[in-house]
Amino acid sequence: MNLTLKEIALKFKGSIEGNADVVINQLCKIETAKPGSITFLANQKYDKFIYITEASAVIVQKEFVPQTPIKSSLIRVDDPYTVFTSLLLDEGNKKENLKTGIHTSAVISPLAKIGEDVFIGANTVIGESTIESNVQIHANCVIGDQVYIAKNTKVYPCVSILDESEVGSSCIIHSGVVIGSDGFGFAPQSSGTYVKIPQLGKVVLKNNIEIGANSTIDRATLGETILHEGVKLDNMVQIAHNVEIGEHTVIAAQSGVAGSTKIGARCIIGGQVGIAGHLTLGNDLQIQGKSGVTKNISNGKAVQGNPAMNFKSYYKSFSLFKQFPSIDARLRKLEEKLRP
């Protein structure tokens, strides 16, 4: 990065307070920024750092009013977070080193169809599958038979994409992910044992999906486990057989969705959430971290708790829960006074 503050302000239609000719060579967090860097302020929790930061420039909201003088130059914009994210994306694209070619240790079926400008890393194994153009498959991956991976998708090291799975275009699959392993299906027997139920379906990932490290997505018993356009999963998320997740839903780390549950579009699901099977969850939900979802939820709800309940009701209940020791003490005193 080597831009003047004036160039950055022009690109994002911002106004400058300070030295427009200062050269910016890196992006930094506001609390650790150094001279020559640019940072941003979008959260009141970080207000204190703008008065002590070493950054040459800070991106702030148009309405920001300093309480004391600031030594950094300012760029005022409508949305500092969005502007800084755009700068990050620009830098990320510059640094991205897209590789091409097939490593000599890769093992590829002669029946596989490999597109143009594909990279296949060391020790990767690819079965009778179709890999479209500009796909990146890094070292030590396993791609089974009848797998389809669309163009511009990145598969990082040590990923397994098993038979018949479909992956859309411009997806990112991080290390350790397993896609298409058997769903957890076992039929109880009168003897107290279990018989494994064959898992004959598949996994379908649509376009622009990102799957975090060590997450798992199970194949369907029959039909499809399907993630629609733009779904984002954090690390260590478990998606069970026949689950369907709507467009642009995001799920944070260590959450799990049990079999045959359907989740709507644009939902925000926090970390360590457990969602029971065979449920229907609506669109635009907010499920707070560590919640346990056991019932269907209609569109637009915000829930928390285990079992999950209305977000506001949960906090009212929790405030009472914290008072139980004092309430108990008061009740005991009343009982003593009323005791004959």
N, C-alpha and C positions, 0 to 999 in steps of 0.2 A: 504494500500500500504506500502510495506517495502522492497525496493530494493536498491542495491548499484548502483551507476552511471555506474560501469563496466557492471553490468547485463543488464541495459537498453541499453547501447551502443552495447553490443553483439547482443541483440535481433533485433536491427534495423540497424546493420552494420554501426554504427557511430564511429567516432574517438573522443577521449577525450582530452581536454586541461584543466588540473587542477587535483583535487583530485578524482581519480577513486573509492576510497573506501568510499566516503561520502554516507550516507544512506538517501534515499528519501522516505518520508512518505506521501506526498500529492501533488496534482496538483493545480496550482494557476495561476491567471492572472499575467502578468509581472508587472503591476503597483501596485499590492497589495500583492505580494508574500512575504513569510516569510522564515526564515532559516528552512531547512529540506524539502523545496518544490522544484519542478521543474516546469519550465514554458517554453515558446517558443517565438521566434521572427520571424514573417513571413511577416510583413507589415511595410514599412518604417515609417509610422506614429508613430510607437511605438519605433523607434530606441533610442530615448532619455532615455527610461526607463531601457534599459539594463545596463546603467552606474550607475544607482541608485537603482536597484532592490535588495531586500534582499534574493532573491531565492538562494538556494545552487547551482542550475544548470540551464542553459538555453540551449534549443535546437535551433541551428542556422543553416543557410545554409553553405555548405562547403566553399563558396566563401566569406563569411562575413569577413570584415576587421574592427576591432575595431578602433575608432578614439582616444580613451584614454583607460587606463587600466580598466579592468573589474574584480571585486572581485569574481564573480560567476564562477564556472567551466562551461565549454562549451562542448556540444556534437554537432559535425558537421555532418549533414546528407544532403541528396539530397532535401528533402521536409519536413521542420519542422512542417508544418500544419498537414500533413498526419500522421507523427509520433506521434504528440501530440493527435490527434484524436484517434489513436489506443490505446494510454494509457487511454484516457477517456473511450473508449469502454470496455477495460479490467476492469477498476474500476466499471463501470456501471453494468457489468455482475456479478461481485462479490457481489455488494450490492442488486441486484435484488432479491426480496423475492417472489418467485412464490407460490401462495397459491393454495390449493386444497380443495375440499369439497363444500357442498351446504348448505348455511345458512338456518336455520329453518324457516325464514320468507319469503324465496323465494317462488314464486307461479309458478309451472311448469306444463304444460299440460301433462296428462298421455300419450299422443300420441307423445310427444317430444322424440327425440333420442339424448341422451347425451353420449359423448365419455368418455374415461378414463382420469383421472387426470384433470378434468375440475373444475374450481372454479366459483361458482355463489354466488354473494354477497347478502347482506341484501336487502329485499324489491324488488328484481328484479323479473320481470314477463316474462315468456317465453311461447310462444304459441306452436302450432304444428310444430316445427322446428327441424332442425338437427344441433347439435353442436359437432364438431369433437374434438379429443383428445387435451389436453394441452391448451385449450382456457381459457382465464381469462375474466370473465364478472363481473364487480364490482357492487357496490350497486346502487339501484334505476334506473336500466336500464329496458327498455321495448324492448323485441324481439318478433315481431309479428308472424303470421302464415306463413308456407312455407318459412321461412328464412333459409339460409344455411350459416354457418360460418365454414371455414376450420381451420385446426390445427394450433396451436401456435399463434393465433391472440389474441390481448389484447383489451378489451373494457373497457374504464375507466368509472367512475360513471356518471349517468344521461344521458346516450346515448339512443336514440330511433332508432332501426333498424326495419322498418315497413315491412308489408307483402310482401313476394316474393323476397325480396332483397337477393343478393348473395355477400358474403365477402370471399375473398381468404385467403390463408395461410400467416402467419407471418405479418399480418397487425396490425397497431396501430391506434385506434380510440379514440380520446381524449374527455374529458368531454363536454357535451352539444351538441354533434353532432346529427343531425337528418338525417337519410338516408331513402329515399323512401317515403317522403311526396309528396303530389300532386304537379305536375307542375302547373305553372301559365298559365292556359288556359281558356279563356272566349270568347265566340262568341258574338260580338255586334249585337243588335237587332234594328229594325227600330224605336222602341219606345224610343231608347236611353239607354236601359238597357242592361245587359249582362247575358248570360246563361253559366253556368259552363260546360266546356267540360270534360267528364270523362277521367281520367288518368289511363289507363289500362295496361301500361307497367311496367317495373321494373328497379332497379338499379343493376349493376354488377360491383363489385370491384375485380380486379385481385390480384395477390400476391404482397407482400412487399410494400403495400401502407400505407401511413400515412396521417391521416386527423386531422387537428388542431381543437382546442376547438371552439365550437359554429359555426362550419361550417355546411352547409346544401347541400344535394345532392338530387335533385328531381327525382321522378320516371318518366319514359317516358310516353308520351301520348299513343303511341303504340311502341312495340319493347323495346329497352334498352337505358338507360343512362349508359355509360360505361367508367370506368377509367382503363387504361391498366397497366401492370406491372411497379412497382416502382414509380408511381406518388406520389408527396408530395404536400399536401395543407397546408398552414399556417392557423392561426386562422381566423374565420369569413370570410370564402370564400363561395360564393354562386355559385353552379353549377346547371343550370336549366335543364328542361326536354329534353331528347334526345341529350344531349351534349356527345361528345366523345373526350377523352383526351389520347394522345399517350404516349408510354412508357417513363418513367423517366423525364417527364415534371414536373416542380416545379412552384407553384403559391403562391405569398406572400399575406400577410393579406389584408383583406377588398376589395378583387377583386371579380368581378362577371362576369360570362359567361352566356349570354342569350341563349335561346332555339335553339336546332338543330345545333349549331356551332360545327365544328370539328377542334381540335387542334392537331398538329403533335407531334412527339417524340422529347424529349431532349430540349424542349423549356424552357426558363427562363422568367417568367412573374412577374413583380414587384408589389409592393403594390398599392392598390386603382386603379387598372386598370379596365376599363369597356370594355367588348367585346360584340358587338351587335350580334343579332341572325342570323342564317342561313349563317354563313361565313365558309370559309375553310382556315385555317391557317397552313402553312407548317411546316416542321421539322427545328430544330435548330434555332429557333427565339429567339431574345432578345427584350422584350417589356418593356420599362422603366416605372417606377412608375407614376401613375396618368395619364397614356395615355388613350385615347378613341379610340378603334379600330372599324372602321365602314366599312372596305373593306377587301377583301381577301388579304393575304400576302403570297408571295412565299417563298421557302426554304431559310434559312440562313440569313434573313434580320434582321437588328436592327432598331427599330422604337421608336419614342417618340412624345408626343404632343396630342392635342385634336382638330381636328381629328389627328390620328397618322400619321407621315410621316417619311421619312428616317432620322435616328439619326443625321447624320452630317448636313443635310439640316435644321433640327429643330434648331440646335445650331447656324447656320449661320443666320437663320431668327430671332432667339431670340436676337442675338447680335444687329441686326438692330432695332428690336422692342425697345430695351433699349435706342437707340439713337434718337427715334422719337421726344421727346421733343426738343432736340437741333436742329434736322433737321427742325422741325416746326418753331422754332425761326429764323433760318437762312432764310427759305423761306419767312417769313413775312418781314424780313428786305429787302430782294431782291425785294419783291412786292412793298414796300414803295419807294425804289429807282427808280423802273421802272414806278411807277404811275405818270401819267401826271399832 
